[in-house]
């Protein structure tokens, strides 16, 4: 399978909490970290999501929001990963930021050059990667 999402995270379904329309699916990733997703009930059924099932979580790089580790803010995003910037590549308008979390999960974010400059981001800097639960797409093998 070839997809354009920069973050392709292997995991196993830990739990499914069904709602009237949407369900919350919690995954345990290969790194041991948990990733919470919110998808429709019909998607849960169509993908056959039950605890123990292997899944692939897709998160596009622009959906990964970065915050300074020392910003002193609380966030509503369900998924918050502390990490360190490994590489930063500037483009004409956007930069690609590669980071590794404390537990070894690698993530890629795409943010504006203006944000890189305002936040003073550089290789070795500590950041918090934020991913909204609704920004995660799940896939399973057919």
N, C-alpha and C positions, 0 to 999 in steps of 0.2 A: 504494500500500500504506500503510495506517495501522496503526501499532503503538504500544504504550504505552512502549516502552523509550526513555529520554531520550537515550541515546548510540547514534546510528546512524552508523556509520563506514564510508565507502566505501573499498574496498581492492582489491588484486589479489593472487591467490595467488602467493607467492614459492616455497614448497616444501611438499611433503607427505612426511612420514616415517610409513610405515604400521607399525602394531604388530599384535599378535595380535587385540586387541579394539578398542583406540582408536588413533587416528592424531593426529599433531601436524601442524597446518597453520599455516604462518607467512605472514602477510599483510604487504604493504607498503601503508600507508595513504596517502591523498592528501597528507598532511603530510610524507611521506617516512619517518615512523617505522614500526617494525615492531610487529606485534601477533601474539603466539603464542596459538593455540587448541588445545584437545584435544577432539576429537569422535570418535564411533564410526566404525569403518571403513565400516559400511553407510551412514552419513551422507555420507562422502566420496564413495562410489560414487553414491548417490542424487542428490547435488548436482552430480556430474560435476566435482569439484574437481581441477584440474590447474594447473601453473604457467601464469600468464598470464590465468586466468579472473577476471573481475570478481565481487566478492562484497560483501555488506553485512554488517558485523559489528554485532550488537546486544548492548548491555551495559546492564542496568538500573542506575539511579543508586544503589540500595542495595548493589550489587555492587562499587562503586568505593570502595576503602578509602583514607583519607587518613592520611599520616604527616607529621610536621614534618620539614622539609628537613634540620634539624640534629639529628635524634634519635640519630644514631650507631649505628643498627641495620642489620643485613643482613636481607633478607626473602627468603622462598622463592617469592613470587609471581613468575611469569615476566615479567609486564608491569609495568614501573616507569617512570613518566613524571614528570620534574621540571617543575613549573609554578608559576604565580602565580595567586592567587585574584582573579577579576575582579568577582564579585558574590556576595553571601551573603544569603539570604532566610530569616528565622526563621519557623517555624510554631509550633504549640502544643507539639509534642514534638520534631519534626525540623526541621533546616535543610537548604536546598538550597544547595550550593556549586558555583559555576561557576568553572572554571579554564581557563587556556590554557597549553599546554606551551611549552617553549623553541622547538620547531619549528612552533608554530602550531596544534596539535591542540586542539580545545575538548572538554572533558569536564564532565559534571555528576555530582556525588556527592550522596547523601542520607545525612546523619549526624545523630545525636542532638544536641539543643541542649547537653546535658551535655558531649559531646565537643568541641563548638565552644568552650565556655567553658574546659574543662580545657586545650585545646590553644592557647587564645588566638588563634583564627583570626579574621582580618579581611581586608578587601580590601587587596591588595598583598602579603599574606604568601606566602612560598615554601612549597610543599608537594610531597610525592611522592604521586602517584596510583598505587595498586596495584590490578591486576586479575588475578585468578587465571585461568589459561588455560582452566580448566573452566567459567568464568563467562561465556564468550563464545559467543553463538549466531550461526551463520552462515546467511545466506539468499542465494539466487540467483534470477534471473528465470526463470520457467517457460518 
